[in-house]
Amino acid sequence: MEKTGQPTINDVARIAGVSKKTVSRVINRSPLLNEDTRKRVEEVIGDLGYIPNPQARALALGRNFLIGLLHDNPNAQTVMNVQQGMLEALYDTEFEMIVRPLDRGSLTMLEDLRHFLERQRLFGVLLMPPISENDAIAKLCADIGCRYVRMGSAELDSNEHMVASNDREAVRDATRYLIDLGHRRIGLVSGPHGFRSARERRLGFEDALRDAGIALPRSMIADGDYRFESGLVAADRLLDVVPRPTAIFSCNDEMAAGVIHAACQRGLTVPRDLSVIGFDDTPIAAHMWPPLTTVRWPIATMARSAALKLIAGVTAHEADAAVSEPSLFRSTLIRRASVSAPAAE
């Protein structure tokens, strides 16, 4: 067989004066080694430029160095932001990311997921909302020994298995901002049914109105699904109400863009005739006109923390980093040009 010139584990063992099993233990970061042996083997690995075979290592350890992102989320930007945060955490580690969409409406979702996890032997998974809100999925991961972290808009699990934001409180503060400016007829474009984020954001909206003694008729609520088109439809419903709202809170930025578009189609000016607030602070918020006042959801930061929790303990550095990772993250109001006091009537 023709040699490729690439150093092998046998070369490392021979030069370091140890067994191949000892080299394997160094590569796999086994604690069953003295520090002098570990350093000597690591120096030889560095000098030779030896790169361990990830497939062989995975076989030896009975797991792959893959972190899964499992989602069933209609908002592509949200999924991309989560990927960004995870990749930041996994950069310069031996871990890679694999993305797997799920269909939470499928009768065979749990069975399909079990087969996927067992076949891929993932090191761990990040569960995005809304599937993160499904306790059966978390139990499945625990049962088969797959690490998991659940991302949500409220606390869903113990700290080691969760990253969460304060959506209800953040939306309450955003709605109070409208009320403090003088708005009393405030519409809501809600999120899709079955999403905990939609529920938490609606509760925060209702909290603020109730605290201010403002009634919330059903006509001031329109359902959306986190997509631009649903924001258009919802805004048309709300703007048909007489008297129409002077402000609309939208449960995400994409739908808020639809609200602004619908207002412009009717000849209304934002914010002179209609104030609009969104949620997420995606790039679209700062790039639309007028720039959108929105609640900044630190989703990329949450995803980074979740990934660090998943790989905790693999190396001393990663273990130390993961210990300090928070589980609760604050969403904050970003004030831009889409909100003003209501026009005098």
C-alpha positions in Angstrom: 0.0 0.0 0.0 1.4 3.4 -1.0 2.1 5.7 2.0 0.4 9.0 2.0 3.1 10.7 4.2 0.5 11.6 6.8 1.6 10.8 10.3 -0.3 8.1 12.1 -1.1 7.3 15.7 1.6 4.6 15.5 4.1 7.3 14.6 3.1 9.4 17.6 3.3 6.4 19.9 6.8 5.4 18.6 8.3 8.8 18.9 6.7 9.6 22.3 7.8 6.2 23.6 4.3 5.2 24.7 1.7 2.7 23.6 -0.9 3.5 21.0 -3.5 3.2 23.8 -1.8 5.9 25.7 -1.9 8.2 22.7 -5.6 7.4 22.3 -6.2 8.4 26.0 -4.4 11.7 25.4 -6.5 12.4 22.3 -9.7 11.5 24.2 -8.6 13.6 27.2 -8.7 10.7 29.6 -8.0 11.6 33.3 -6.0 8.3 33.7 -2.7 9.9 32.7 0.0 11.8 34.5 0.7 15.3 33.4 4.3 14.6 32.1 3.1 11.8 29.8 0.2 14.0 28.5 2.5 16.9 27.7 5.1 14.7 26.0 2.5 13.1 23.7 0.8 16.4 23.0 4.2 17.9 22.0 4.8 15.0 19.6 1.3 15.4 18.1 2.0 19.1 17.5 5.5 18.5 16.1 4.3 15.8 13.6 1.1 17.7 12.7 -0.9 14.6 13.5 -4.7 15.0 13.0 -6.8 12.4 14.8 -9.4 10.6 12.7 -12.8 11.9 14.0 -14.6 8.8 12.9 -12.2 6.6 14.7 -12.4 8.7 17.8 -16.2 8.7 17.7 -16.2 4.9 17.4 -13.9 4.6 20.4 -16.0 6.9 22.5 -19.4 5.6 21.3 -20.5 9.2 20.3 -20.1 11.7 17.5 -18.8 15.2 18.1 -21.9 16.6 16.6 -24.3 19.1 18.2 -27.8 19.0 16.8 -30.1 22.0 16.3 -33.7 20.7 16.3 -36.4 23.1 15.2 -39.9 23.6 13.8 -39.9 27.3 13.6 -41.5 29.3 10.7 -39.1 32.3 11.0 -36.0 31.6 9.0 -34.2 34.6 10.5 -34.7 33.3 14.0 -33.2 29.9 13.0 -30.2 31.7 11.4 -29.6 33.7 14.6 -29.6 30.5 16.7 -27.1 28.9 14.3 -24.9 32.0 14.5 -24.8 31.8 18.3 -24.1 28.0 18.3 -21.3 28.4 15.7 -19.6 31.0 17.9 -19.6 28.6 20.8 -18.3 25.7 18.8 -15.6 27.7 16.9 -12.1 26.3 17.5 -13.5 23.1 19.2 -13.8 19.7 17.7 -17.5 19.9 17.6 -19.6 20.5 14.5 -23.3 21.5 14.1 -26.0 19.6 12.3 -29.5 21.1 11.7 -32.6 18.9 11.7 -36.1 20.3 11.0 -39.0 18.6 12.7 -42.7 18.5 12.1 -44.4 18.9 15.5 -47.7 18.1 14.0 -46.6 14.6 12.8 -48.0 11.7 14.7 -44.7 9.9 14.3 -42.5 12.9 15.4 -41.2 11.2 18.6 -40.5 7.9 16.8 -38.8 9.7 13.9 -36.7 11.8 16.3 -35.6 8.7 18.3 -34.4 7.0 15.2 -32.5 10.1 14.1 -30.8 10.6 17.5 -29.9 6.9 17.8 -28.6 6.7 14.2 -26.5 9.9 14.4 -25.3 9.4 18.0 -25.3 13.1 18.6 -23.3 14.5 21.5 -26.2 16.8 22.4 -29.0 18.8 21.0 -30.4 22.3 21.3 -34.2 22.4 21.2 -35.6 25.5 19.7 -39.2 26.8 20.5 -41.8 25.6 20.1 -40.6 22.0 20.2 -38.5 22.9 23.3 -41.8 23.3 25.1 -42.6 19.6 24.5 -41.7 17.7 27.7 -41.9 14.4 25.8 -39.0 15.4 23.6 -36.8 16.4 26.6 -37.7 13.0 28.2 -36.7 11.2 25.0 -33.3 12.8 25.0 -32.7 12.0 28.6 -33.9 8.4 28.1 -31.4 7.7 25.3 -28.5 9.6 27.0 -28.4 12.5 24.6 -27.5 15.9 26.2 -30.1 18.6 25.6 -30.8 22.2 26.3 -34.2 23.8 25.8 -34.5 27.4 24.6 -37.7 29.3 25.5 -39.5 32.5 26.4 -40.0 31.2 30.0 -38.3 28.8 32.4 -38.8 25.2 31.1 -36.3 23.1 32.9 -33.4 23.0 35.4 -30.6 25.5 34.7 -28.3 22.9 33.0 -31.0 22.1 30.5 -32.4 25.6 29.8 -31.8 29.0 28.4 -34.8 31.4 28.7 -35.7 35.0 28.2 -38.1 37.4 30.0 -40.6 37.9 27.2 -43.6 38.7 29.4 -41.7 41.4 31.3 -40.1 42.8 28.2 -43.4 43.2 26.3 -45.1 44.7 29.4 -42.4 47.4 29.5 -42.7 48.0 25.7 -46.5 48.4 26.0 -46.1 50.7 29.0 -43.9 52.8 26.8 -46.8 53.3 24.4 -49.2 54.0 27.3 -46.8 56.6 28.8 -46.8 58.4 25.5 -50.6 58.7 25.6 -51.8 55.7 23.6 -55.0 54.2 24.7 -56.2 52.3 21.6 -53.5 49.7 21.2 -53.8 46.7 18.9 -52.0 43.4 19.2 -50.7 41.2 16.4 -50.3 37.9 18.3 -48.1 35.0 17.6 -49.1 31.5 16.5 -51.2 29.2 18.7 -49.1 26.6 20.5 -46.0 28.8 20.8 -45.0 29.6 24.4 -43.4 32.8 23.1 -46.7 34.0 21.7 -48.4 33.3 25.0 -45.8 35.0 27.1 -45.8 38.1 24.9 -49.6 38.4 24.9 -49.6 38.0 28.7 -47.1 40.9 29.0 -49.3 43.0 26.7 -52.4 42.3 28.7 -50.5 43.0 32.0 -49.6 46.5 30.9 -53.1 47.4 29.7 -54.7 45.9 32.9 -52.2 47.9 35.1 -53.2 51.1 33.3 -56.9 50.3 33.5 -57.3 50.1 29.7 -59.8 47.7 28.3 -58.8 45.2 25.6 -61.7 44.3 23.3 -61.4 41.2 21.2 -61.5 43.5 18.1 -58.0 44.8 19.1 -56.4 41.4 18.8 -55.5 39.8 15.5 -53.8 36.4 15.1 -50.5 36.1 13.2 -48.0 33.2 12.5 -44.7 35.1 12.8 -44.6 35.7 9.0 -44.7 39.0 7.0 -47.9 38.0 5.2 -49.8 37.3 8.4 -48.8 40.8 9.7 -50.4 42.3 6.6 -53.6 40.4 7.1 -53.7 41.1 10.9 -53.0 44.8 10.3 -55.9 45.1 7.9 -58.2 43.6 10.4 -57.1 46.0 13.2 -57.1 49.1 11.0 -60.7 48.4 10.0 -61.8 48.8 13.6 -63.6 52.1 14.3 -62.0 54.0 15.9 -58.8 52.5 14.7 -55.8 51.9 17.0 -53.2 54.6 17.4 -50.6 52.0 18.1 -50.0 48.3 17.3 -47.7 45.9 19.2 -46.5 43.0 16.9 -45.2 39.8 18.5 -42.2 39.8 16.0 -40.5 42.0 13.6 -41.5 40.3 10.4 -45.2 40.8 11.2 -44.4 44.4 12.3 -43.0 45.0 8.8 -46.3 43.7 7.5 -48.2 46.1 9.8 -46.2 49.1 8.5 -46.7 48.0 4.9 -50.5 47.7 5.4 -50.5 51.2 7.0 -48.7 52.7 4.1 -51.2 51.1 1.7 -53.9 53.0 3.5 -52.1 56.3 3.3 -51.2 56.3 7.0 -47.9 57.6 8.1 -45.8 55.8 10.7 -45.5 57.0 13.4 -47.6 60.1 13.0 -50.8 58.2 12.3 -49.8 54.8 13.8 -47.0 53.8 16.1 -45.6 50.3 15.7 -43.4 48.1 18.0 -42.0 44.7 17.1 -40.1 42.0 18.9 -36.7 40.3 18.1 -34.6 43.2 16.8 -33.7 41.3 13.6 -31.7 43.2 10.9 -35.0 44.1 9.2 -35.9 46.3 12.2 -33.1 48.8 11.6 -33.3 48.6 7.8 -37.0 49.4 7.2 -38.4 52.9 7.1 -39.0 54.2 9.6 -36.6 52.2 11.6 -38.6 49.9 13.9 -38.9 50.3 17.7 -38.6 46.7 18.9 -37.7 44.4 21.8 -34.2 43.0 21.4 -34.4 39.3 22.0 -30.8 38.1 22.7 -31.3 34.8 20.8 -27.8 34.5 19.4 -26.4 35.0 22.9 -28.8 32.4 24.3 -27.8 29.9 21.6 -24.2 30.4 22.4 -24.8 29.8 26.1 -26.8 26.7 25.2 -24.1 25.2 23.1 -21.5 25.8 25.8 -23.8 24.0 28.3 -24.0 21.1 25.9 -20.2 20.7 25.5 -19.5 21.3 29.2 -16.9 19.0 30.7 -15.2 17.9 27.4 -12.2 20.0 28.2 -11.2 21.9 31.3 -11.6 25.2 29.4 -15.0 24.4 28.2 -16.1 23.1 31.6 -15.0 26.3 33.3 -16.8 28.4 30.6 -20.0 26.5 30.8 -20.2 26.8 34.6 -20.4 30.5 34.3 -23.0 30.5 31.5 -26.3 32.0 32.6 -29.7 30.5 32.0 -31.9 33.6 32.1 -31.4 36.5 29.6 -33.1 39.9 29.5 -34.8 41.3 26.5 -34.7 45.0 26.2 -36.6 47.7 24.4 -34.8 49.4 21.5 -36.3 52.8 20.7 -36.3 53.9 17.1 -38.5 56.1 14.9 -41.6 54.0 14.5 -43.2 55.3 17.7 -44.4 58.7 18.8 -47.2 60.2 20.9 -50.6 59.9 19.3 -51.9 62.8 17.2 -54.3 65.1 18.9 -57.9 64.3 18.1 
